[in-house]
Structures are given as C-alpha cells and as structure tokens.
C-alpha cells in the first residue's frame, strides 16, 4: 500500500521563510496531520487544501509550532465538517493540552467543556503501536526535549522514525536502525549553536555513515541556505514536496 509524506513546513519555531514543521501522512484514503502549528492552515491554503482534507491529527508535544493551529482546526471542523475529527495524542498530554492550551479559546459554557466535546479523542501509550488507517501504523517513543515537558517522537509503519523536537539520542537512533530495522529517519536539526533542547547538525554528523545516509533534516532555521552542501550524506526535507515511503 502506497504511503506518502508531505511536509506542510520544515522550519523551526523562529523561522520566517519556512512554515512550522508539520506534515501530512497519507495512504490511499486517509490523511493524518502530524502536529498542527500556528502556520498549518496557511500552509494548507498554499497547497490548495483546508482542514476539511484532514481525517485525523496527531500531536507530539505542546509548543505553539506544534499545537498553535489546533484551535482553528477544532473550530473549522466543528462548523464545516459533518463529523468530529480524530485527535491522537499521548495520554500524558490530554489534560495539559486542554487546560493550558485550548480551553481559553474553545470553552463554551454548556457546549464545549473538554477535548471530547470537539474531537474524537484517542489516547496513545508509548511503545504500543496503533493502526490509524489501513496503511498507517504509529508508535510513540518518549524523547527528551524541554525538561519537565513530555515530548514524543514517532515510529511509522515499523521502518520510519519521525522525530519531534528532541536532544541528541545516538543510542536510540542506533537501536532503531540496528535492532528494529528502521531505514528512514526524519530528524529535527539545529544548524548552529549548542544542542540544549534540539539535536544539532554537528551531533548528527557524528553518527555512523550508514545511519547518516538514512537521515533527512527538518525543523531548521532560516540560515538553511548557508548549509546547503555541508550536511554530509544527509539531505534537507523540502516543504510541500511529497516523499514516497
């Protein structure tokens, strides 16, 4: 079964030339939106799509470039779609996503008082694969990002690793490749500076060549043109392009 990844955006939270690092994962009849940042609706608009074209959304962690467009998504689908859209999210994020991010804009007394009032919520447990459509299987892996804030990356269809925002975990990447058979890695990449909350290009370049050849870089800054040709075997993901998985 054909599976495609199309990046709505590939930029980090401060990038102005690239949209937020969100993606569409599509099989023949189902579209899963991975994260829904501030720029998600504009990115879809530029691609000739709307939130109506999304069957479900999966949230990896609670930062604006990953959930800042979720209020608009909720309101659009509430008033323009016949059925609730499915919201997949880690079980640890359900309460903070509502209480700390969405309640202020979505709460309506007697109408909307919880995530379940506006989404078909499906909670995910890390390490437990879930079939979200005939061609899409997801498994969450908890990965480090901001101390004290839960963040999760995703294994797609057993053979593709999609990082959320994470600090460098070479042990995890090697295990995924050598023990689990992962053969594609879409990884966030901080191009300069120290890797305090993100993985840096320098760190990724320290990986074995066999692993570097599997990596495509995303979640980069506006200085990306300065690094063309300087990323070794790794290529930059491009927004709006479709990648066959």
Backbone bond lengths (Angstrom), bond angles and torsions (degrees), N, CA, C in turn:
res aa  C-N    CA-C-N  psi(-1)  N-CA   C-N-CA  omega(-1)  CA-C   N-CA-C  phi
1 X - - - 1.467 - - 1.532 109.36 -
2 X 1.319 116.82 131.50 1.456 122.41 -177.57 1.528 110.66 -68.69
3 X 1.341 115.63 136.24 1.458 121.62 176.60 1.518 108.08 -132.31
4 X 1.341 116.25 132.82 1.456 121.47 -175.57 1.526 110.83 -128.46
5 X 1.319 115.31 143.73 1.458 122.47 174.54 1.515 108.13 -116.93
6 X 1.321 115.95 126.40 1.466 120.89 177.11 1.524 108.14 -127.70
7 X 1.322 116.33 121.29 1.456 120.62 -177.34 1.529 110.32 -81.34
8 X 1.335 116.66 122.07 1.465 119.56 170.57 1.519 109.52 -67.41
9 X 1.311 115.39 -37.69 1.451 121.53 177.58 1.513 109.31 -156.71
10 X 1.313 115.16 164.75 1.468 120.55 -177.17 1.521 111.35 -132.95
11 X 1.331 118.00 10.61 1.448 120.96 -173.40 1.515 113.86 -92.33
12 X 1.342 115.38 160.33 1.457 119.78 173.86 1.530 109.66 -80.24
13 X 1.327 115.99 -176.33 1.467 119.59 -172.82 1.522 113.08 -67.63
14 X 1.342 118.09 -17.95 1.457 121.01 -178.96 1.523 113.10 -105.71
15 X 1.322 118.32 -5.19 1.458 121.58 -177.15 1.522 110.88 -66.74
16 X 1.319 116.49 140.61 1.463 122.02 177.28 1.529 111.75 -111.23
17 X 1.324 117.10 -20.83 1.460 120.80 -178.62 1.520 113.00 -90.93
18 X 1.310 116.69 -9.53 1.463 121.66 -178.74 1.522 107.13 -132.80
19 X 1.323 116.74 147.09 1.458 119.56 178.47 1.529 110.51 -75.66
20 X 1.337 115.62 170.39 1.467 120.55 177.61 1.519 110.60 -56.39
21 X 1.315 115.98 149.05 1.461 122.63 -176.01 1.541 110.81 -74.58
22 X 1.319 114.78 80.42 1.461 123.05 177.70 1.525 108.06 -125.02
23 X 1.339 117.00 156.22 1.464 119.07 -173.07 1.518 111.95 -143.42
24 X 1.317 115.43 152.34 1.453 122.83 170.57 1.521 108.73 -102.35
25 X 1.334 116.84 127.71 1.458 122.36 174.68 1.523 106.47 -113.45
26 X 1.330 116.81 121.93 1.461 120.86 -169.97 1.520 112.06 -131.15
27 X 1.352 115.39 131.73 1.459 119.24 162.94 1.523 106.64 -102.42
28 X 1.330 117.95 -162.65 1.466 119.13 -173.78 1.529 113.93 -63.23
29 X 1.335 117.36 -27.44 1.466 118.51 -172.10 1.518 114.05 -136.78
30 X 1.317 117.99 12.04 1.469 120.03 -173.78 1.521 109.15 -144.22
31 X 1.334 115.97 138.38 1.457 121.59 179.00 1.523 109.72 -124.49
32 X 1.327 115.50 119.60 1.459 122.87 177.32 1.517 108.46 -107.05
33 X 1.327 116.67 125.64 1.452 122.32 175.31 1.527 108.28 -92.20
34 X 1.320 116.51 120.50 1.460 121.13 176.44 1.519 107.98 -92.74
35 X 1.318 115.37 106.65 1.461 125.40 -176.91 1.526 111.07 68.90
36 X 1.331 114.07 153.00 1.467 120.57 -174.73 1.522 107.93 -141.07
37 X 1.320 115.66 82.23 1.450 121.25 -176.06 1.517 113.46 -80.86
38 X 1.309 114.95 -175.36 1.464 122.32 -176.64 1.523 111.82 -57.08
39 X 1.326 117.07 -36.56 1.465 120.91 -173.74 1.529 113.46 -94.28
40 X 1.324 117.88 6.34 1.469 120.01 -173.10 1.527 112.86 -59.15
41 X 1.329 117.45 -46.36 1.466 118.68 -176.25 1.522 111.47 -67.50
42 X 1.335 117.68 -37.77 1.463 120.35 178.28 1.521 110.64 -67.19
43 X 1.331 116.41 -40.58 1.461 119.58 177.78 1.523 110.83 -61.98
44 X 1.319 117.07 -44.38 1.463 120.59 176.65 1.528 110.90 -60.16
45 X 1.320 116.53 -43.47 1.467 121.54 -179.80 1.522 110.74 -58.11
46 X 1.328 117.02 -42.74 1.462 120.41 -179.49 1.532 111.65 -68.02
47 X 1.346 116.06 -19.74 1.462 120.90 177.89 1.523 111.73 -95.63
48 X 1.346 116.75 4.16 1.461 120.90 -179.74 1.511 113.33 76.87
49 X 1.337 116.83 25.03 1.456 121.42 -179.20 1.524 110.30 -124.25
50 X 1.348 115.84 167.66 1.459 122.25 173.19 1.525 108.06 -135.04
51 X 1.312 115.32 178.68 1.461 119.31 176.50 1.526 111.99 -63.81
52 X 1.316 117.47 -17.41 1.461 120.58 176.94 1.530 111.17 -62.92
53 X 1.322 116.40 -25.46 1.465 120.96 -178.09 1.523 112.92 -81.83
54 X 1.332 117.19 -1.86 1.460 122.10 -177.93 1.523 110.13 -99.60
55 X 1.324 117.38 128.48 1.461 121.15 177.31 1.522 112.26 -88.17
56 X 1.321 116.99 -33.22 1.458 121.03 -177.16 1.518 108.73 -156.91
57 X 1.333 115.54 158.06 1.455 121.16 176.77 1.524 108.15 -128.75
58 X 1.328 115.56 141.04 1.461 121.66 177.19 1.524 107.97 -118.36
59 X 1.334 116.39 127.98 1.459 121.91 -178.41 1.520 109.49 -105.34
60 X 1.342 116.09 132.55 1.467 120.33 -178.87 1.520 112.79 -96.31
61 X 1.337 117.37 -32.80 1.463 120.16 177.82 1.525 108.60 -168.65
62 X 1.323 115.07 170.29 1.464 119.54 -170.56 1.528 111.05 -103.43
63 X 1.312 115.56 81.96 1.458 123.90 167.78 1.516 106.99 -130.91
64 X 1.328 117.47 153.21 1.460 121.37 -170.89 1.523 112.92 -59.28
65 X 1.346 117.69 -34.71 1.461 118.33 -179.84 1.525 112.38 -75.29
66 X 1.333 116.35 0.07 1.462 121.53 177.01 1.528 112.57 -120.68
67 X 1.331 118.07 -22.25 1.474 120.26 179.80 1.531 113.01 -132.35
68 X 1.336 118.10 0.64 1.457 120.19 -174.47 1.512 115.22 -66.23
69 X 1.328 117.57 -16.44 1.465 120.75 177.17 1.510 113.39 -101.54
70 X 1.327 116.75 4.40 1.457 119.81 -173.90 1.524 112.38 -71.64
71 X 1.329 117.94 -30.14 1.472 120.17 176.05 1.527 110.23 -63.78
72 X 1.329 116.99 -45.82 1.459 120.03 177.47 1.520 110.92 -63.21
73 X 1.331 116.68 -41.92 1.461 120.71 177.03 1.523 110.46 -56.84
74 X 1.335 116.69 -45.66 1.461 121.22 -178.78 1.528 111.48 -63.20
75 X 1.320 116.60 -47.05 1.459 120.32 -177.80 1.523 111.54 -68.25
76 X 1.331 116.70 -41.14 1.464 119.79 179.36 1.521 110.88 -60.78
77 X 1.327 116.37 -48.58 1.464 118.73 -176.96 1.526 111.44 -71.20
78 X 1.340 116.93 -30.53 1.464 119.46 177.74 1.523 111.51 -61.51
79 X 1.316 116.53 -39.80 1.466 120.28 -173.39 1.534 113.92 -102.06
80 X 1.321 117.52 -10.77 1.460 119.11 -176.18 1.520 114.63 -121.51
81 X 1.324 117.80 -4.59 1.459 120.76 -177.86 1.522 110.14 -123.44
82 X 1.311 115.58 150.38 1.458 120.43 -174.87 1.526 112.13 -76.96
83 X 1.306 117.33 -25.38 1.458 120.99 -176.92 1.529 110.34 -128.88
84 X 1.326 115.93 157.08 1.460 121.13 174.92 1.524 108.99 -64.50
85 X 1.310 115.77 147.10 1.447 119.93 173.29 1.533 108.86 -88.86
86 X 1.327 115.18 149.77 1.460 120.61 -179.21 1.527 109.16 -78.75
87 X 1.325 115.88 135.07 1.460 122.76 175.10 1.518 108.65 -116.18
88 X 1.329 116.16 111.27 1.455 121.41 174.10 1.524 108.30 -95.59
89 X 1.319 115.89 131.87 1.454 118.22 176.16 1.519 109.87 -158.15
90 X 1.327 116.94 153.73 1.461 120.03 177.50 1.521 110.57 -59.32
91 X 1.297 116.76 142.68 1.460 120.97 -176.38 1.523 112.41 -58.39
92 X 1.334 117.86 -29.85 1.465 120.08 -178.86 1.526 112.75 -73.82
93 X 1.334 117.90 -13.69 1.461 120.49 -176.76 1.520 113.81 -98.45
94 X 1.321 118.72 -7.88 1.460 120.97 -173.77 1.520 112.03 -60.65
95 X 1.310 117.34 -49.96 1.471 120.46 -178.19 1.519 111.59 -68.22
96 X 1.343 120.46 -50.61 1.469 118.29 179.54 1.524 113.97 -64.77
97 X 1.338 118.56 -32.37 1.453 119.19 178.37 1.521 111.01 -61.02
98 X 1.320 117.09 -41.49 1.465 119.92 178.53 1.531 111.35 -75.71
99 X 1.327 116.71 -52.97 1.460 120.39 -172.29 1.523 113.55 -69.36
100 X 1.321 117.08 -35.10 1.456 120.10 -171.97 1.529 113.91 -104.11
101 X 1.330 117.39 -14.70 1.465 119.25 -174.19 1.525 113.51 -123.81
102 X 1.326 118.53 -48.07 1.460 120.70 -168.32 1.527 115.54 -102.52
103 X 1.309 118.23 -26.59 1.461 120.01 -172.03 1.524 112.17 -60.26
104 X 1.329 117.65 -38.88 1.461 120.08 -177.28 1.512 113.50 -58.40
105 X 1.326 117.50 -35.08 1.453 120.58 -177.93 1.513 114.54 -97.60
106 X 1.338 117.77 -27.07 1.457 120.45 -172.27 1.528 114.02 -100.95
107 X 1.313 117.46 -20.51 1.471 119.40 -175.90 1.530 111.42 -60.71
108 X 1.340 114.55 129.68 1.471 122.09 172.47 1.522 107.31 -134.78
109 X 1.297 117.04 118.34 1.462 120.67 -175.67 1.530 110.94 -54.64
110 X 1.322 115.00 125.36 1.457 121.00 178.48 1.515 114.62 78.37
111 X 1.343 117.13 -2.50 1.463 120.17 -176.89 1.536 110.63 -123.37
112 X 1.312 116.14 -56.55 1.463 121.24 -179.19 1.521 108.91 -126.91
113 X 1.317 115.30 112.30 1.454 119.92 -179.24 1.514 113.43 -130.77
114 X 1.331 116.85 5.75 1.463 120.52 -178.83 1.521 108.96 -163.35
115 X 1.313 116.18 168.76 1.463 120.53 175.41 1.520 111.33 -58.39
116 X 1.321 115.89 -38.68 1.469 120.68 -175.55 1.517 112.75 -65.91
117 X 1.327 117.62 -20.19 1.464 120.07 179.59 1.523 111.87 -74.62
118 X 1.321 116.77 -17.45 1.457 118.77 -175.34 1.524 113.68 -125.85
119 X 1.341 116.53 -18.52 1.459 121.27 176.96 1.529 110.17 -125.40
120 X 1.311 115.83 159.35 1.456 121.32 164.19 1.526 106.14 -90.39
121 X 1.321 115.89 97.31 1.459 121.68 -170.39 1.525 110.66 -83.22
122 X 1.318 115.73 131.11 1.459 121.97 175.16 1.520 108.36 -129.60
123 X 1.319 116.13 111.62 1.448 121.98 -175.77 1.524 110.74 -83.41
124 X 1.316 115.73 139.45 1.446 122.27 -178.02 1.527 110.13 -110.85
125 X 1.324 115.29 141.36 1.454 122.48 176.33 1.517 108.50 -106.39
126 X 1.325 118.67 127.52 1.472 120.32 179.05 1.517 111.49 -55.38
127 X 1.328 115.72 138.40 1.452 120.95 179.26 1.509 115.29 85.19
128 X 1.334 117.05 -3.56 1.463 121.34 -179.74 1.533 108.82 -113.03
129 X 1.331 118.76 106.05 1.468 121.15 -179.24 1.531 111.60 -64.25
130 X 1.331 115.43 144.91 1.461 121.71 179.27 1.526 108.75 -132.29
131 X 1.323 115.94 131.78 1.458 122.11 176.96 1.524 107.75 -86.13
132 X 1.328 118.05 107.47 1.458 120.32 -176.72 1.525 112.03 -90.15
133 X 1.328 116.37 -17.81 1.460 122.02 175.96 1.525 106.25 -160.49
134 X 1.342 118.12 171.14 1.466 118.56 -179.94 1.523 113.98 -54.27
135 X 1.338 117.56 -30.85 1.451 119.58 -175.59 1.519 115.56 -111.27
136 X 1.342 117.43 3.48 1.466 120.18 -175.15 1.522 110.33 -128.73
137 X 1.323 114.67 120.80 1.461 122.07 177.77 1.529 107.56 -124.10
138 X 1.328 116.94 130.26 1.460 120.59 -176.54 1.521 110.42 -124.59
139 X 1.317 114.64 146.16 1.466 121.61 174.25 1.516 108.35 -138.80
140 X 1.309 116.96 124.84 1.453 121.24 179.31 1.524 111.29 -82.07
141 X 1.323 115.32 144.24 1.454 122.84 170.67 1.521 107.05 -128.63
142 X 1.320 117.37 124.77 1.462 119.97 178.14 1.523 108.78 -71.05
143 X 1.327 116.56 126.41 1.457 121.57 -177.98 1.531 109.53 -130.09
144 X 1.335 117.79 149.13 1.475 120.99 -174.69 1.522 112.47 -75.85
145 X 1.334 115.46 138.97 1.467 121.30 178.22 1.531 108.30 -142.10
146 X 1.322 117.04 -90.04 1.461 122.32 176.51 1.523 108.60 -98.40
147 X 1.321 119.39 126.91 1.474 119.95 177.54 1.522 111.42 -54.53
148 X 1.339 115.42 130.51 1.457 120.48 178.40 1.514 115.00 85.22
149 X 1.354 118.71 -2.29 1.464 121.93 177.98 1.523 108.39 -121.41
150 X 1.318 115.89 123.09 1.459 120.21 -178.79 1.529 110.61 -69.48
151 X 1.329 115.64 136.14 1.455 122.04 177.86 1.521 108.24 -143.81
152 X 1.326 116.16 146.16 1.459 120.64 -172.84 1.521 111.02 -135.30
153 X 1.331 115.84 141.78 1.450 122.32 170.36 1.531 108.48 -104.39
154 X 1.330 116.75 176.93 1.459 119.94 -169.63 1.527 110.75 -133.35
155 X 1.321 116.66 135.71 1.461 122.31 165.00 1.524 106.86 -98.44
156 X 1.320 116.50 124.14 1.459 122.67 -177.66 1.523 109.75 -106.42
157 X 1.311 114.92 122.87 1.476 120.73 175.51 1.526 112.56 51.24
158 X 1.316 116.20 35.70 1.462 123.93 173.53 1.523 114.71 70.25
159 X 1.354 118.97 -17.01 1.468 118.72 -171.31 1.521 115.00 -123.61
160 X 1.335 117.18 3.91 1.463 120.47 -178.12 1.522 109.74 -132.00
161 X 1.329 116.81 129.88 1.459 121.71 177.05 1.517 109.00 -106.27
162 X 1.337 116.12 126.25 1.460 123.47 179.25 1.520 107.04 -118.68
163 X 1.318 116.56 107.82 1.460 118.43 -178.51 1.521 109.37 -77.19
164 X 1.316 114.93 147.19 1.456 118.42 163.20 1.533 104.47 -85.47
165 X 1.303 119.13 -141.61 1.454 120.26 173.62 1.523 106.81 -89.59
166 X 1.331 117.74 125.07 1.458 119.07 -175.98 1.525 111.01 -152.30
167 X 1.317 115.39 150.95 1.452 120.08 171.37 1.527 108.84 -78.63
168 X 1.301 115.66 166.83 1.466 122.15 -170.79 1.530 111.12 -64.81
169 X 1.334 115.32 125.21 1.454 122.10 177.31 1.524 109.44 -129.87
170 X 1.330 117.92 74.39 1.465 119.44 -178.06 1.513 112.58 -61.25
171 X 1.336 117.09 -33.39 1.467 119.99 178.79 1.512 111.17 -61.56
172 X 1.324 116.66 -41.72 1.462 120.94 178.83 1.522 110.38 -66.09
173 X 1.319 117.90 -46.23 1.464 120.70 -178.38 1.525 111.27 -61.91
174 X 1.322 117.06 -42.51 1.459 119.98 178.95 1.522 111.25 -65.61
175 X 1.329 117.00 -40.28 1.458 120.34 178.72 1.524 110.85 -63.57
176 X 1.335 116.70 -43.21 1.458 120.20 179.71 1.526 111.42 -60.57
177 X 1.314 116.50 -40.45 1.462 120.86 -178.34 1.521 111.57 -76.33
178 X 1.319 117.10 -48.97 1.462 121.38 -170.99 1.520 113.55 -82.22
179 X 1.336 117.75 -30.36 1.456 120.19 -175.61 1.531 113.45 -108.50
180 X 1.313 117.29 -27.43 1.463 119.16 -175.18 1.519 113.81 -109.74
181 X 1.304 117.52 -6.43 1.455 119.94 175.27 1.508 115.49 80.75
182 X 1.333 118.33 17.46 1.460 120.78 175.36 1.529 108.86 -63.64
183 X 1.328 116.83 135.30 1.466 120.53 -178.28 1.529 113.61 -127.91
184 X 1.335 116.09 2.06 1.473 120.68 172.45 1.521 107.92 -137.29
185 X 1.321 116.25 140.28 1.459 121.13 177.74 1.526 108.29 -134.48
186 X 1.319 116.24 120.35 1.459 122.23 172.41 1.524 105.92 -104.12
187 X 1.342 116.68 111.11 1.463 119.72 -167.78 1.522 111.66 -124.24
188 X 1.349 115.12 136.64 1.461 119.20 173.35 1.525 108.85 -65.18
189 X 1.328 115.92 149.02 1.462 119.30 -172.74 1.525 110.63 -147.03
190 X 1.318 116.13 115.78 1.458 123.01 171.69 1.518 107.31 -88.11
191 X 1.317 117.31 119.48 1.460 120.51 -169.81 1.523 113.90 -78.58
192 X 1.328 117.73 -28.07 1.467 121.16 -179.81 1.525 109.92 -134.76
193 X 1.315 116.30 165.31 1.459 121.30 174.40 1.512 113.48 82.75
194 X 1.329 114.17 -175.39 1.451 122.14 -178.81 1.527 110.65 -86.04
195 X 1.310 116.59 146.17 1.462 120.86 -178.73 1.515 112.36 -85.48
196 X 1.327 116.46 75.70 1.467 121.07 -178.73 1.521 110.86 -77.70
197 X 1.330 117.44 -46.35 1.472 121.17 -179.72 1.530 112.27 -127.14
198 X 1.322 117.17 -1.28 1.456 122.06 178.43 1.529 109.71 -133.17
199 X 1.322 115.60 163.52 1.459 121.74 173.43 1.523 109.30 -83.73
200 X 1.311 116.59 134.28 1.458 120.05 -178.10 1.527 111.37 -93.04
201 X 1.325 114.71 160.53 1.467 120.06 174.93 1.523 110.10 -59.86
202 X 1.310 117.36 -42.33 1.465 121.08 179.60 1.521 111.03 -57.42
203 X 1.323 116.75 -41.70 1.463 120.56 179.77 1.524 110.98 -66.36
204 X 1.323 116.80 -44.05 1.460 119.72 -179.99 1.528 111.17 -64.30
205 X 1.323 117.51 -34.46 1.456 120.88 178.54 1.529 112.59 -67.74
206 X 1.339 116.98 -14.85 1.462 120.60 178.78 1.523 112.56 -83.46
207 X 1.326 117.66 -7.73 1.459 121.36 179.56 1.530 110.87 -72.33
208 X 1.328 117.24 158.12 1.470 119.57 176.23 1.524 111.41 -58.87
209 X 1.314 116.27 150.60 1.460 120.98 -177.85 1.519 112.25 -56.11
210 X 1.337 117.23 -39.08 1.466 119.96 -178.61 1.519 111.89 -60.73
211 X 1.325 116.98 -31.36 1.454 121.04 178.73 1.526 110.12 -81.43
212 X 1.326 116.55 -42.32 1.467 119.40 -179.76 1.524 111.65 -57.64
213 X 1.317 117.55 -34.87 1.464 120.61 -179.29 1.528 112.50 -65.90
214 X 1.301 117.26 -18.99 1.465 121.75 -179.77 1.529 112.59 -89.34
215 X 1.326 117.73 -10.00 1.462 121.52 -168.47 1.521 112.24 -95.34
216 X 1.324 115.26 134.28 1.454 122.73 165.35 1.521 107.31 -117.17
217 X 1.328 116.30 140.31 1.456 122.37 -170.90 1.521 111.96 -96.94
218 X 1.332 115.80 139.44 1.458 121.67 178.60 1.531 108.71 -144.68
219 X 1.344 115.67 177.22 1.467 121.33 177.89 1.533 110.46 59.62
220 X 1.327 115.35 45.31 1.459 121.33 -178.57 1.531 110.15 -103.72
221 X 1.333 115.72 172.06 1.450 120.91 -177.33 1.517 113.24 -95.22
222 X 1.324 115.24 -178.76 1.458 120.88 -179.42 1.524 113.19 -69.46
223 X 1.345 116.96 -8.60 1.455 120.17 176.10 1.525 112.32 -84.17
224 X 1.325 117.29 8.73 1.462 121.39 -178.83 1.528 113.69 -52.51
225 X 1.347 122.01 -41.34 1.468 119.64 -179.85 1.529 113.42 -58.81
226 X 1.328 117.08 -27.79 1.462 120.49 179.78 1.531 112.08 -70.04
227 X 1.335 116.45 -13.80 1.463 120.13 -174.99 1.522 112.95 -111.47
228 X 1.329 116.84 5.33 1.458 119.52 175.73 1.535 108.78 -60.52
229 X 1.336 115.76 129.64 1.449 120.51 -179.26 1.515 114.81 81.90
230 X 1.331 117.04 4.43 1.462 121.21 -177.89 1.531 112.02 -119.28
231 X 1.322 116.45 18.68 1.461 120.16 -175.38 1.531 112.78 -111.67
232 X 1.316 115.92 19.10 1.455 119.42 178.80 1.519 111.87 62.48
233 X 1.320 115.80 -133.98 1.467 121.61 -178.83 1.528 112.71 -77.85
234 X 1.316 116.96 -8.04 1.466 121.54 -174.05 1.528 110.81 -88.35
235 X 1.335 116.23 141.16 1.455 121.71 179.75 1.526 110.18 -111.50
236 X 1.315 115.72 153.87 1.457 120.93 174.10 1.526 110.27 -80.46
237 X 1.328 116.64 133.39 1.460 119.82 167.03 1.524 108.54 -69.05
238 X 1.337 116.94 144.93 1.456 121.97 -179.93 1.527 109.86 -113.49
239 X 1.324 116.91 136.40 1.456 119.53 -179.56 1.529 110.63 -66.93
240 X 1.312 114.03 144.49 1.463 126.54 179.45 1.521 113.86 75.79
241 X 1.310 119.17 -17.31 1.461 119.31 177.03 1.520 109.87 -71.00
242 X 1.319 116.88 150.49 1.448 122.27 178.90 1.527 109.24 -106.29
243 X 1.322 115.66 130.43 1.460 122.32 -179.35 1.531 109.46 -113.50
244 X 1.300 116.51 126.09 1.455 121.24 177.68 1.530 109.55 -78.74
245 X 1.325 116.90 130.32 1.459 121.25 -179.80 1.530 110.59 -105.67
